């Protein structure tokens, strides 16, 4: 509960125009992109600089007011839903690219910078920032760091974590710390930078980030492989990696996803096949041509019925756009769309795809599957309706089985969407009680009053799991 005195203290810091406790203003930030989660905050605040963030947090820590740092709210685990009320902190004023350092190949930004704006800014200088979440047109760098976002290029280039070199963070007591920096080597103390990446705002508020850049690839080619057999497509993924080829992108879409995406983008995608692989490679021209020929051969050996290389950049971009549109397209089918995230070792992709289909049949639900097959990260997606309680219960059971199967195959319950509230009951399946205890010890040390995005990552109760023999 924010008293009038607390409210005035906060307004004194940021100005009345940057504090909103109206009902309409609070409702806007009561939910994120996660279906079936909503909770009204007590207020919304937009600091203008790190000093203001620190002063806000000091008041909140003293008064035990929860703080939920928020980017664009595109996350899919209810990570920015203010489930325990408090203050939602926005970064609309802290949205500047502070420096592009071409000598050290770094870019320093504030958390509110839009991901695609950053990508365009560095590409204008012939540099490359590889992380490319599907939400990059609207997601922010701060949100990407808090969730450790991935993307289509993750197979070859890694995820957000691999490009964060240094951070400025405001801790729960208001202290401002800097971690890392523009250094290729630095082992002075614990790796605090990595600790905060993917912490979902539960350990501190990120106010600045120094990110690694690399030179722009010389050339790029895009290919589409078509299959009459889902498992043949999945086997192709494993075969490509086993042949020591690491493409930039290796994406999987099943037939139901293809049909919905094509009706959405209308670019001539094949809808009469069971699955497609979208494959890209970049680098020196001779390497790209060699790898594309080898991957085309492998796909045909694994019973691809057609392998086609995009003839123009426009055609290639249409294919990439179609893949990025998968969630938007599926969201048109029913009032509620539940997009999940399960990751397995690459060698288990075929088994995981088969398991998802079997589980969908078991519970009589419609599950469309697409995702970053090259790094084992699949996105089983179920169009449903929260008003249909019986179907929603079956959907929940289906995804619980999918999480269990992913762990059985040596995988995890989330590869890039985060834990938030959605996955919290399943974290113990992956980490065990000892792992949870270790994380809680870190949380308690840095945030003893539990004001930093409380209710996330750590579940009030853990789901019971059927014992699986490994």
C-alpha positions as a Markdown table, in Angstrom:
| # | Residue | x | y | z |
|---|---|---|---|---|
| 1 | Unk | 0.0 | 0.0 | 0.0 |
| 2 | Unk | 1.4 | 3.4 | -1.1 |
| 3 | Unk | 0.5 | 6.1 | 1.4 |
| 4 | Unk | 0.1 | 9.8 | 0.3 |
| 5 | Unk | 3.4 | 10.6 | 2.0 |
| 6 | Unk | 5.2 | 7.8 | 0.0 |
| 7 | Unk | 3.5 | 9.0 | -3.2 |
| 8 | Unk | 4.7 | 12.6 | -2.7 |
| 9 | Unk | 8.2 | 11.4 | -2.1 |
| 10 | Unk | 8.2 | 9.4 | -5.4 |
| 11 | Unk | 6.7 | 12.4 | -7.3 |
| 12 | Unk | 9.4 | 14.6 | -5.8 |
| 13 | Unk | 12.0 | 12.3 | -7.4 |
| 14 | Unk | 10.5 | 11.9 | -10.9 |
| 15 | Unk | 7.9 | 14.7 | -11.3 |
| 16 | Unk | 4.2 | 14.3 | -11.3 |
| 17 | Unk | 4.1 | 13.6 | -15.1 |
| 18 | Unk | 6.2 | 10.4 | -14.5 |
| 19 | Unk | 4.0 | 9.0 | -11.8 |
| 20 | Unk | 0.6 | 7.5 | -12.5 |
| 21 | Unk | -1.7 | 5.8 | -10.0 |
| 22 | Unk | -4.9 | 6.3 | -12.1 |
| 23 | Unk | -7.0 | 3.2 | -12.6 |
| 24 | Unk | -6.6 | 3.5 | -16.4 |
| 25 | Unk | -2.8 | 3.9 | -16.2 |
| 26 | Unk | -2.5 | 1.0 | -13.8 |
| 27 | Unk | -4.6 | -1.4 | -15.9 |
| 28 | Unk | -2.3 | -0.8 | -18.9 |
| 29 | Unk | 0.6 | -2.3 | -17.0 |
| 30 | Unk | -1.4 | -5.1 | -15.2 |
| 31 | Unk | -0.5 | -7.8 | -17.7 |
| 32 | Unk | 2.1 | -8.8 | -20.3 |
| 33 | Unk | 2.0 | -11.1 | -23.3 |
| 34 | Unk | 1.3 | -14.1 | -21.1 |
| 35 | Unk | -2.3 | -15.3 | -21.4 |
| 36 | Unk | -4.5 | -15.6 | -18.3 |
| 37 | Unk | -2.4 | -13.5 | -15.9 |
| 38 | Unk | -3.4 | -10.0 | -14.7 |
| 39 | Unk | -2.7 | -8.1 | -11.5 |
| 40 | Unk | -3.1 | -4.3 | -10.9 |
| 41 | Unk | -0.1 | -2.4 | -9.6 |
| 42 | Unk | -0.4 | 0.4 | -7.1 |
| 43 | Unk | 1.4 | 2.8 | -9.4 |
| 44 | Unk | 3.5 | 3.2 | -12.5 |
| 45 | Unk | 6.7 | 5.2 | -12.4 |
| 46 | Unk | 9.1 | 6.3 | -15.2 |
| 47 | Unk | 12.6 | 7.4 | -13.9 |
| 48 | Unk | 14.8 | 9.6 | -16.1 |
| 49 | Unk | 18.2 | 8.4 | -15.0 |
| 50 | Unk | 20.1 | 6.0 | -12.8 |
| 51 | Unk | 20.1 | 8.3 | -9.8 |
| 52 | Unk | 16.3 | 8.5 | -9.8 |
| 53 | Unk | 16.1 | 4.7 | -10.0 |
| 54 | Unk | 18.3 | 4.5 | -7.0 |
| 55 | Unk | 16.3 | 7.0 | -5.0 |
| 56 | Unk | 13.0 | 5.2 | -5.9 |
| 57 | Unk | 14.4 | 1.9 | -4.8 |
| 58 | Unk | 15.6 | 3.2 | -1.5 |
| 59 | Unk | 12.1 | 4.4 | -0.7 |
| 60 | Unk | 10.6 | 1.1 | -1.8 |
| 61 | Unk | 13.1 | -1.0 | 0.2 |
| 62 | Unk | 12.4 | 1.0 | 3.3 |
| 63 | Unk | 8.6 | 0.7 | 2.9 |
| 64 | Unk | 8.6 | -2.8 | 1.5 |
| 65 | Unk | 7.0 | -1.8 | -1.8 |
| 66 | Unk | 7.5 | -4.3 | -4.6 |
| 67 | Unk | 9.2 | -3.1 | -7.8 |
| 68 | Unk | 8.6 | -4.7 | -11.2 |
| 69 | Unk | 11.0 | -3.4 | -13.9 |
| 70 | Unk | 9.3 | -3.6 | -17.3 |
| 71 | Unk | 10.3 | -3.3 | -20.9 |
| 72 | Unk | 7.6 | -3.6 | -23.6 |
| 73 | Unk | 5.8 | -6.5 | -21.9 |
| 74 | Unk | 6.4 | -9.0 | -24.7 |
| 75 | Unk | 7.6 | -11.7 | -22.3 |
| 76 | Unk | 5.6 | -15.0 | -22.2 |
| 77 | Unk | 6.1 | -16.2 | -18.6 |
| 78 | Unk | 4.2 | -13.5 | -16.7 |
| 79 | Unk | 7.6 | -12.1 | -15.6 |
| 80 | Unk | 6.4 | -8.5 | -15.7 |
| 81 | Unk | 2.9 | -9.1 | -14.4 |
| 82 | Unk | 2.8 | -7.3 | -11.0 |
| 83 | Unk | 1.3 | -10.3 | -9.1 |
| 84 | Unk | 2.0 | -8.7 | -5.7 |
| 85 | Unk | 1.1 | -5.2 | -6.6 |
| 86 | Unk | 3.6 | -2.4 | -5.9 |
| 87 | Unk | 5.2 | -0.2 | -8.6 |
| 88 | Unk | 5.8 | -1.0 | -12.2 |
| 89 | Unk | 9.0 | 0.8 | -13.4 |
| 90 | Unk | 9.2 | 1.9 | -17.0 |
| 91 | Unk | 12.2 | 3.0 | -19.0 |
| 92 | Unk | 10.7 | 5.2 | -21.7 |
| 93 | Unk | 13.0 | 8.0 | -20.8 |
| 94 | Unk | 16.1 | 5.8 | -20.4 |
| 95 | Unk | 16.1 | 4.8 | -24.1 |
| 96 | Unk | 19.3 | 6.2 | -25.6 |
| 97 | Unk | 22.2 | 4.5 | -27.4 |
| 98 | Unk | 25.0 | 6.1 | -25.4 |
| 99 | Unk | 28.0 | 5.0 | -27.4 |
| 100 | Unk | 29.0 | 2.9 | -30.4 |
| 101 | Unk | 32.7 | 2.1 | -29.8 |
| 102 | Unk | 34.2 | 0.9 | -33.1 |
| 103 | Unk | 37.7 | 0.5 | -31.7 |
| 104 | Unk | 36.5 | -2.0 | -28.9 |
| 105 | Unk | 33.5 | -3.3 | -30.9 |
| 106 | Unk | 31.0 | -2.5 | -28.2 |
| 107 | Unk | 27.8 | -0.5 | -27.9 |
| 108 | Unk | 26.6 | 1.0 | -24.6 |
| 109 | Unk | 22.9 | 1.5 | -24.2 |
| 110 | Unk | 20.1 | 2.3 | -21.7 |
| 111 | Unk | 17.6 | -0.4 | -20.9 |
| 112 | Unk | 14.7 | 1.2 | -22.9 |
| 113 | Unk | 16.4 | 1.0 | -26.3 |
| 114 | Unk | 14.3 | -1.0 | -28.8 |
| 115 | Unk | 16.2 | -4.1 | -30.0 |
| 116 | Unk | 15.7 | -3.5 | -33.7 |
| 117 | Unk | 16.7 | 0.2 | -33.3 |
| 118 | Unk | 20.0 | -1.0 | -31.8 |
| 119 | Unk | 20.5 | -3.5 | -34.6 |
| 120 | Unk | 19.9 | -0.9 | -37.3 |
| 121 | Unk | 22.2 | 1.7 | -35.6 |
| 122 | Unk | 25.2 | -0.7 | -35.4 |
| 123 | Unk | 24.6 | -2.1 | -38.9 |
| 124 | Unk | 24.8 | 1.4 | -40.3 |
| 125 | Unk | 28.5 | 1.3 | -39.2 |
| 126 | Unk | 29.1 | -2.1 | -40.6 |
| 127 | Unk | 28.8 | -3.9 | -37.3 |
| 128 | Unk | 26.5 | -6.7 | -36.2 |
| 129 | Unk | 24.5 | -7.4 | -33.0 |
| 130 | Unk | 23.3 | -11.0 | -33.5 |
| 131 | Unk | 20.5 | -11.6 | -30.9 |
| 132 | Unk | 17.2 | -11.3 | -32.7 |
| 133 | Unk | 14.2 | -12.3 | -30.7 |
| 134 | Unk | 11.0 | -12.5 | -32.7 |
| 135 | Unk | 9.7 | -9.5 | -30.7 |
| 136 | Unk | 12.7 | -7.3 | -31.6 |
| 137 | Unk | 10.6 | -4.6 | -33.3 |
| 138 | Unk | 9.1 | -3.7 | -29.9 |
| 139 | Unk | 11.1 | -5.5 | -27.2 |
| 140 | Unk | 13.8 | -3.6 | -25.3 |
| 141 | Unk | 17.4 | -4.4 | -24.5 |
| 142 | Unk | 16.6 | -4.3 | -20.8 |
| 143 | Unk | 13.8 | -6.9 | -21.2 |
| 144 | Unk | 16.1 | -9.0 | -23.4 |
| 145 | Unk | 18.8 | -9.0 | -20.7 |
| 146 | Unk | 16.3 | -9.8 | -17.9 |
| 147 | Unk | 14.9 | -12.8 | -19.9 |
| 148 | Unk | 18.2 | -13.8 | -21.6 |
| 149 | Unk | 16.3 | -13.7 | -24.9 |
| 150 | Unk | 17.3 | -15.9 | -27.9 |
| 151 | Unk | 16.2 | -15.7 | -31.5 |
| 152 | Unk | 16.6 | -17.2 | -35.0 |
| 153 | Unk | 20.3 | -16.6 | -35.1 |
| 154 | Unk | 21.0 | -18.3 | -31.7 |
| 155 | Unk | 22.3 | -21.5 | -33.1 |
| 156 | Unk | 25.4 | -20.0 | -34.6 |
| 157 | Unk | 25.8 | -16.8 | -32.6 |
| 158 | Unk | 24.3 | -17.6 | -29.1 |
| 159 | Unk | 21.8 | -15.6 | -27.1 |
| 160 | Unk | 21.7 | -12.3 | -25.3 |
| 161 | Unk | 23.9 | -13.5 | -22.5 |
| 162 | Unk | 26.8 | -14.1 | -24.9 |
| 163 | Unk | 26.8 | -10.4 | -25.8 |
| 164 | Unk | 26.5 | -8.7 | -22.5 |
| 165 | Unk | 30.0 | -7.5 | -21.4 |
| 166 | Unk | 29.1 | -5.1 | -18.6 |
| 167 | Unk | 26.2 | -3.8 | -16.7 |
| 168 | Unk | 25.2 | -0.9 | -14.4 |
| 169 | Unk | 22.7 | -2.3 | -11.8 |
| 170 | Unk | 20.8 | -0.7 | -9.0 |
| 171 | Unk | 20.5 | -3.2 | -6.1 |
| 172 | Unk | 17.6 | -3.6 | -3.7 |
| 173 | Unk | 19.1 | -1.2 | -1.2 |
| 174 | Unk | 19.7 | 1.5 | -3.8 |
| 175 | Unk | 23.4 | 0.9 | -4.2 |
| 176 | Unk | 24.7 | 1.3 | -7.8 |
| 177 | Unk | 27.2 | -1.2 | -9.0 |
| 178 | Unk | 29.1 | -1.7 | -12.3 |
| 179 | Unk | 30.0 | -5.2 | -13.5 |
| 180 | Unk | 32.4 | -6.2 | -16.3 |
| 181 | Unk | 33.2 | -3.6 | -19.0 |
| 182 | Unk | 34.9 | -3.4 | -22.5 |
| 183 | Unk | 37.3 | -6.1 | -21.6 |
| 184 | Unk | 38.0 | -9.3 | -23.5 |
| 185 | Unk | 39.4 | -10.8 | -20.3 |
| 186 | Unk | 38.3 | -10.1 | -16.7 |
| 187 | Unk | 38.3 | -12.6 | -13.9 |
| 188 | Unk | 38.4 | -10.1 | -11.0 |
| 189 | Unk | 35.8 | -11.7 | -8.6 |
| 190 | Unk | 32.6 | -13.4 | -9.3 |
| 191 | Unk | 31.0 | -13.1 | -12.7 |
| 192 | Unk | 28.2 | -10.8 | -11.6 |
| 193 | Unk | 27.3 | -9.8 | -15.1 |
| 194 | Unk | 26.2 | -13.3 | -15.9 |
| 195 | Unk | 24.3 | -13.5 | -12.6 |
| 196 | Unk | 22.1 | -10.6 | -13.5 |
| 197 | Unk | 21.5 | -11.7 | -17.1 |
| 198 | Unk | 18.3 | -13.8 | -17.1 |
| 199 | Unk | 17.5 | -12.9 | -13.5 |
| 200 | Unk | 14.1 | -11.5 | -14.5 |
| 201 | Unk | 14.5 | -8.3 | -12.4 |
| 202 | Unk | 14.6 | -10.4 | -9.1 |
| 203 | Unk | 18.1 | -9.2 | -8.1 |
| 204 | Unk | 18.3 | -5.6 | -9.2 |
| 205 | Unk | 17.3 | -3.1 | -11.8 |
| 206 | Unk | 19.6 | -2.8 | -14.9 |
| 207 | Unk | 20.1 | 0.8 | -15.9 |
| 208 | Unk | 22.9 | 0.5 | -18.5 |
| 209 | Unk | 24.5 | -2.3 | -20.6 |
| 210 | Unk | 27.7 | -2.6 | -22.6 |
| 211 | Unk | 27.2 | -5.1 | -25.4 |
| 212 | Unk | 29.6 | -6.9 | -27.7 |
| 213 | Unk | 29.5 | -6.3 | -31.4 |
| 214 | Unk | 31.1 | -8.3 | -34.3 |
| 215 | Unk | 31.8 | -7.4 | -37.9 |
| 216 | Unk | 28.9 | -7.8 | -40.3 |
| 217 | Unk | 29.0 | -11.1 | -42.2 |
| 218 | Unk | 30.2 | -10.8 | -45.8 |
| 219 | Unk | 27.3 | -12.7 | -47.4 |
| 220 | Unk | 24.2 | -14.7 | -46.6 |
| 221 | Unk | 22.0 | -17.3 | -48.2 |
| 222 | Unk | 18.5 | -18.7 | -47.2 |
| 223 | Unk | 17.1 | -22.1 | -48.0 |
| 224 | Unk | 13.7 | -23.9 | -47.5 |
| 225 | Unk | 13.6 | -27.7 | -47.3 |
| 226 | Unk | 10.2 | -29.4 | -47.5 |
| 227 | Unk | 9.2 | -32.8 | -45.9 |
| 228 | Unk | 6.4 | -35.2 | -46.0 |
| 229 | Unk | 7.5 | -36.6 | -42.6 |
| 230 | Unk | 7.9 | -34.6 | -39.4 |
| 231 | Unk | 10.6 | -36.9 | -38.1 |
| 232 | Unk | 12.6 | -36.8 | -41.3 |
| 233 | Unk | 12.8 | -33.0 | -40.8 |
| 234 | Unk | 13.9 | -33.4 | -37.2 |
| 235 | Unk | 16.5 | -36.0 | -38.3 |
| 236 | Unk | 17.9 | -33.5 | -40.8 |
| 237 | Unk | 18.6 | -31.1 | -38.0 |
| 238 | Unk | 20.7 | -33.6 | -36.1 |
| 239 | Unk | 22.4 | -34.7 | -39.3 |
| 240 | Unk | 23.5 | -31.2 | -40.3 |
| 241 | Unk | 25.0 | -30.6 | -36.8 |
| 242 | Unk | 26.6 | -34.1 | -36.8 |
| 243 | Unk | 28.3 | -33.1 | -40.1 |
| 244 | Unk | 30.0 | -30.2 | -38.3 |
| 245 | Unk | 28.0 | -27.5 | -40.0 |
| 246 | Unk | 26.7 | -24.7 | -37.8 |
| 247 | Unk | 24.2 | -22.6 | -39.8 |
| 248 | Unk | 23.1 | -19.2 | -38.7 |
| 249 | Unk | 19.5 | -20.3 | -38.6 |
| 250 | Unk | 17.9 | -23.7 | -38.6 |
| 251 | Unk | 14.1 | -23.3 | -37.9 |
| 252 | Unk | 11.3 | -25.8 | -37.9 |
| 253 | Unk | 7.6 | -25.3 | -38.7 |
| 254 | Unk | 5.0 | -28.1 | -38.8 |
| 255 | Unk | 2.1 | -28.2 | -41.2 |
| 256 | Unk | -0.6 | -26.6 | -39.0 |
| 257 | Unk | 1.8 | -23.7 | -38.3 |
| 258 | Unk | 2.6 | -23.4 | -42.0 |
| 259 | Unk | -1.0 | -23.3 | -43.0 |
| 260 | Unk | -1.8 | -20.5 | -40.5 |
| 261 | Unk | 1.3 | -18.5 | -41.2 |
| 262 | Unk | 0.7 | -18.6 | -45.0 |
| 263 | Unk | -2.9 | -17.4 | -44.6 |
| 264 | Unk | -1.4 | -14.5 | -42.5 |
| 265 | Unk | 1.5 | -13.4 | -44.7 |
| 266 | Unk | 0.5 | -14.7 | -48.2 |
| 267 | Unk | 3.9 | -15.2 | -49.7 |
| 268 | Unk | 3.4 | -18.6 | -51.3 |
| 269 | Unk | 4.6 | -20.9 | -48.5 |
| 270 | Unk | 3.9 | -24.6 | -49.2 |
| 271 | Unk | 1.0 | -25.8 | -47.0 |
| 272 | Unk | 0.6 | -29.4 | -48.4 |
| 273 | Unk | 3.8 | -30.7 | -46.7 |
| 274 | Unk | 4.1 | -32.0 | -43.1 |
| 275 | Unk | 7.1 | -29.7 | -42.2 |
| 276 | Unk | 9.7 | -27.3 | -43.5 |
| 277 | Unk | 13.1 | -26.3 | -42.3 |
| 278 | Unk | 14.2 | -22.7 | -42.8 |
| 279 | Unk | 18.0 | -22.7 | -43.1 |
| 280 | Unk | 20.4 | -19.8 | -43.4 |
| 281 | Unk | 24.1 | -19.5 | -43.5 |
| 282 | Unk | 26.3 | -16.4 | -43.4 |
| 283 | Unk | 30.0 | -15.6 | -43.7 |
| 284 | Unk | 32.6 | -15.6 | -46.5 |
| 285 | Unk | 31.0 | -16.3 | -49.8 |
| 286 | Unk | 32.9 | -19.5 | -50.5 |
| 287 | Unk | 32.1 | -20.9 | -47.0 |
| 288 | Unk | 28.4 | -20.1 | -47.4 |
| 289 | Unk | 28.2 | -21.7 | -50.8 |
| 290 | Unk | 30.0 | -24.8 | -49.6 |
| 291 | Unk | 27.8 | -25.2 | -46.5 |
| 292 | Unk | 24.5 | -24.6 | -48.4 |
| 293 | Unk | 25.4 | -27.3 | -50.9 |
| 294 | Unk | 26.3 | -29.7 | -48.1 |
| 295 | Unk | 23.1 | -29.0 | -46.1 |
| 296 | Unk | 21.0 | -29.3 | -49.3 |
| 297 | Unk | 22.5 | -32.8 | -49.8 |
| 298 | Unk | 21.9 | -33.8 | -46.2 |
| 299 | Unk | 18.3 | -32.7 | -46.4 |
| 300 | Unk | 17.7 | -34.8 | -49.5 |
| 301 | Unk | 19.4 | -37.8 | -47.9 |
| 302 | Unk | 17.0 | -37.4 | -45.1 |
| 303 | Unk | 14.0 | -37.6 | -47.5 |
| 304 | Unk | 13.3 | -33.9 | -48.1 |
| 305 | Unk | 11.0 | -33.7 | -51.1 |
| 306 | Unk | 12.3 | -30.3 | -52.2 |
| 307 | Unk | 15.2 | -28.0 | -51.3 |
| 308 | Unk | 15.1 | -24.5 | -52.7 |
| 309 | Unk | 17.5 | -21.6 | -52.2 |
| 310 | Unk | 16.0 | -18.1 | -52.1 |
| 311 | Unk | 16.9 | -16.3 | -55.3 |
| 312 | Unk | 16.7 | -12.7 | -53.9 |
| 313 | Unk | 17.1 | -11.0 | -50.6 |
| 314 | Unk | 13.4 | -10.0 | -50.8 |
| 315 | Unk | 12.5 | -13.7 | -51.1 |
| 316 | Unk | 14.8 | -14.6 | -48.2 |
| 317 | Unk | 13.4 | -11.8 | -46.0 |
| 318 | Unk | 9.9 | -12.9 | -46.7 |
| 319 | Unk | 10.8 | -16.4 | -45.4 |
| 320 | Unk | 12.3 | -14.9 | -42.2 |
| 321 | Unk | 9.3 | -12.6 | -41.7 |
| 322 | Unk | 7.0 | -15.6 | -42.1 |
| 323 | Unk | 8.8 | -17.5 | -39.4 |
| 324 | Unk | 8.8 | -14.5 | -37.1 |
| 325 | Unk | 5.1 | -14.1 | -37.7 |
| 326 | Unk | 4.2 | -17.6 | -36.4 |
| 327 | Unk | 2.9 | -16.4 | -33.0 |
| 328 | Unk | 0.9 | -13.5 | -34.5 |
| 329 | Unk | -0.6 | -15.8 | -37.1 |
| 330 | Unk | -1.6 | -18.5 | -34.6 |
| 331 | Unk | -3.1 | -15.9 | -32.2 |
| 332 | Unk | -5.8 | -15.3 | -34.8 |
| 333 | Unk | -7.2 | -18.9 | -34.4 |
| 334 | Unk | -8.8 | -18.7 | -31.0 |
| 335 | Unk | -9.2 | -16.1 | -28.2 |
| 336 | Unk | -6.3 | -17.5 | -26.2 |
| 337 | Unk | -2.9 | -18.6 | -27.5 |
| 338 | Unk | -0.5 | -20.4 | -25.2 |
| 339 | Unk | 3.0 | -20.4 | -26.6 |
| 340 | Unk | 5.4 | -22.6 | -24.7 |
| 341 | Unk | 9.1 | -23.2 | -24.7 |
| 342 | Unk | 10.9 | -26.5 | -24.2 |
| 343 | Unk | 14.5 | -27.3 | -25.1 |
| 344 | Unk | 16.2 | -30.6 | -25.6 |
| 345 | Unk | 19.7 | -31.7 | -26.9 |
| 346 | Unk | 19.7 | -31.3 | -30.7 |
| 347 | Unk | 20.1 | -35.1 | -31.1 |
| 348 | Unk | 16.7 | -35.5 | -29.3 |
| 349 | Unk | 14.7 | -33.1 | -31.6 |
| 350 | Unk | 13.0 | -36.0 | -33.5 |
| 351 | Unk | 12.0 | -37.7 | -30.3 |
| 352 | Unk | 10.6 | -34.4 | -28.9 |
| 353 | Unk | 8.6 | -33.6 | -32.0 |
| 354 | Unk | 7.0 | -37.1 | -31.9 |
| 355 | Unk | 6.3 | -36.8 | -28.2 |
| 356 | Unk | 4.6 | -33.4 | -28.6 |
| 357 | Unk | 2.3 | -34.9 | -31.3 |
| 358 | Unk | 1.5 | -38.0 | -29.1 |
| 359 | Unk | 0.8 | -35.8 | -26.1 |
| 360 | Unk | -1.6 | -33.6 | -28.2 |
| 361 | Unk | -3.5 | -36.7 | -29.3 |
| 362 | Unk | -3.6 | -38.0 | -25.7 |
| 363 | Unk | -5.3 | -34.9 | -24.4 |
| 364 | Unk | -7.3 | -34.1 | -27.6 |
| 365 | Unk | -5.8 | -30.6 | -28.0 |
| 366 | Unk | -4.5 | -28.9 | -31.1 |
| 367 | Unk | -0.8 | -28.1 | -30.8 |
| 368 | Unk | 1.2 | -26.4 | -33.5 |
| 369 | Unk | 5.0 | -26.8 | -33.3 |
| 370 | Unk | 7.7 | -24.5 | -34.6 |
| 371 | Unk | 11.0 | -23.2 | -33.2 |
| 372 | Unk | 14.7 | -23.0 | -33.2 |
| 373 | Unk | 15.3 | -26.7 | -34.0 |
| 374 | Unk | 19.0 | -26.2 | -34.5 |
| 375 | Unk | 19.6 | -25.4 | -30.9 |
| 376 | Unk | 16.9 | -27.9 | -29.7 |
| 377 | Unk | 14.5 | -25.1 | -28.7 |
| 378 | Unk | 10.9 | -25.9 | -29.7 |
| 379 | Unk | 7.7 | -23.8 | -29.3 |
| 380 | Unk | 4.7 | -26.0 | -29.0 |
| 381 | Unk | 1.7 | -23.6 | -29.3 |
| 382 | Unk | -1.9 | -24.3 | -28.4 |
| 383 | Unk | -4.8 | -22.1 | -29.7 |
| 384 | Unk | -7.5 | -22.4 | -27.0 |
| 385 | Unk | -10.0 | -20.4 | -25.0 |
| 386 | Unk | -9.7 | -19.6 | -21.3 |
| 387 | Unk | -13.5 | -19.7 | -21.0 |
| 388 | Unk | -13.5 | -23.4 | -21.9 |
| 389 | Unk | -12.4 | -24.7 | -18.6 |
| 390 | Unk | -12.4 | -28.4 | -19.6 |
| 391 | Unk | -10.2 | -27.7 | -22.7 |
| 392 | Unk | -7.9 | -25.4 | -20.7 |
| 393 | Unk | -7.3 | -28.1 | -18.1 |
| 394 | Unk | -6.4 | -30.6 | -20.8 |
| 395 | Unk | -4.0 | -28.0 | -22.4 |
| 396 | Unk | -2.3 | -27.5 | -19.0 |
| 397 | Unk | -2.0 | -31.3 | -18.6 |
| 398 | Unk | -0.5 | -31.6 | -22.1 |
| 399 | Unk | 2.2 | -28.9 | -21.4 |
| 400 | Unk | 3.0 | -30.5 | -18.1 |
| 401 | Unk | 3.7 | -33.8 | -19.9 |
| 402 | Unk | 5.7 | -31.8 | -22.5 |
| 403 | Unk | 7.9 | -30.3 | -19.8 |
| 404 | Unk | 8.4 | -33.7 | -18.2 |
| 405 | Unk | 9.4 | -35.3 | -21.5 |
| 406 | Unk | 11.9 | -32.5 | -22.3 |
| 407 | Unk | 13.6 | -33.1 | -18.9 |
| 408 | Unk | 13.5 | -36.9 | -19.5 |
| 409 | Unk | 15.4 | -36.3 | -22.8 |
| 410 | Unk | 18.1 | -34.3 | -21.1 |
| 411 | Unk | 16.5 | -30.9 | -21.7 |
| 412 | Unk | 14.9 | -28.1 | -19.8 |
| 413 | Unk | 11.5 | -26.5 | -19.1 |
| 414 | Unk | 12.5 | -23.2 | -20.8 |
| 415 | Unk | 15.2 | -22.2 | -23.3 |
| 416 | Unk | 14.5 | -18.5 | -23.7 |
| 417 | Unk | 11.1 | -17.5 | -22.4 |
| 418 | Unk | 12.2 | -17.4 | -18.7 |
| 419 | Unk | 10.5 | -18.7 | -15.6 |
| 420 | Unk | 8.4 | -15.9 | -14.2 |
| 421 | Unk | 5.2 | -17.2 | -12.7 |
| 422 | Unk | 4.3 | -19.7 | -15.5 |
| 423 | Unk | 7.2 | -22.0 | -15.1 |
| 424 | Unk | 8.0 | -21.5 | -11.4 |
| 425 | Unk | 6.2 | -24.6 | -10.2 |
| 426 | Unk | 8.4 | -26.7 | -12.6 |
| 427 | Unk | 11.8 | -25.3 | -11.8 |
| 428 | Unk | 12.5 | -27.9 | -9.1 |
| 429 | Unk | 12.1 | -30.6 | -11.7 |
| 430 | Unk | 15.1 | -29.2 | -13.5 |
| 431 | Unk | 17.3 | -27.9 | -10.6 |
| 432 | Unk | 16.3 | -30.1 | -7.7 |
| 433 | Unk | 15.7 | -28.8 | -4.1 |
| 434 | Unk | 19.4 | -28.1 | -3.6 |
| 435 | Unk | 19.5 | -25.9 | -6.7 |
| 436 | Unk | 16.5 | -24.0 | -5.6 |
| 437 | Unk | 18.0 | -23.5 | -2.2 |
| 438 | Unk | 21.2 | -22.1 | -3.7 |
| 439 | Unk | 19.2 | -19.6 | -5.8 |
| 440 | Unk | 17.2 | -18.5 | -2.8 |
| 441 | Unk | 20.4 | -17.9 | -0.9 |
| 442 | Unk | 21.5 | -15.5 | -3.6 |
| 443 | Unk | 18.1 | -13.8 | -3.7 |
| 444 | Unk | 18.1 | -13.4 | 0.1 |
| 445 | Unk | 21.6 | -11.9 | 0.1 |
| 446 | Unk | 20.9 | -9.3 | -2.5 |
| 447 | Unk | 17.2 | -8.6 | -1.8 |
| 448 | Unk | 16.5 | -9.5 | 1.9 |
| 449 | Unk | 13.1 | -7.6 | 1.9 |
| 450 | Unk | 12.0 | -9.4 | -1.3 |
| 451 | Unk | 11.0 | -6.2 | -3.1 |
| 452 | Unk | 12.6 | -7.0 | -6.5 |
| 453 | Unk | 9.9 | -8.5 | -8.7 |
| 454 | Unk | 8.6 | -10.8 | -5.9 |
| 455 | Unk | 6.6 | -13.9 | -6.8 |
| 456 | Unk | 8.7 | -14.7 | -9.8 |
| 457 | Unk | 11.1 | -17.7 | -10.4 |
| 458 | Unk | 10.4 | -19.2 | -6.9 |
| 459 | Unk | 7.0 | -21.0 | -6.7 |
| 460 | Unk | 4.9 | -21.1 | -3.6 |
| 461 | Unk | 4.5 | -24.8 | -4.3 |
| 462 | Unk | 6.1 | -27.2 | -6.7 |
| 463 | Unk | 4.2 | -29.4 | -9.1 |
| 464 | Unk | 4.4 | -33.1 | -8.3 |
| 465 | Unk | 6.1 | -35.0 | -11.0 |
| 466 | Unk | 5.8 | -38.6 | -12.1 |
| 467 | Unk | 9.2 | -40.3 | -11.5 |
| 468 | Unk | 10.8 | -40.9 | -14.9 |
| 469 | Unk | 13.5 | -43.6 | -15.2 |
| 470 | Unk | 16.5 | -42.2 | -17.1 |
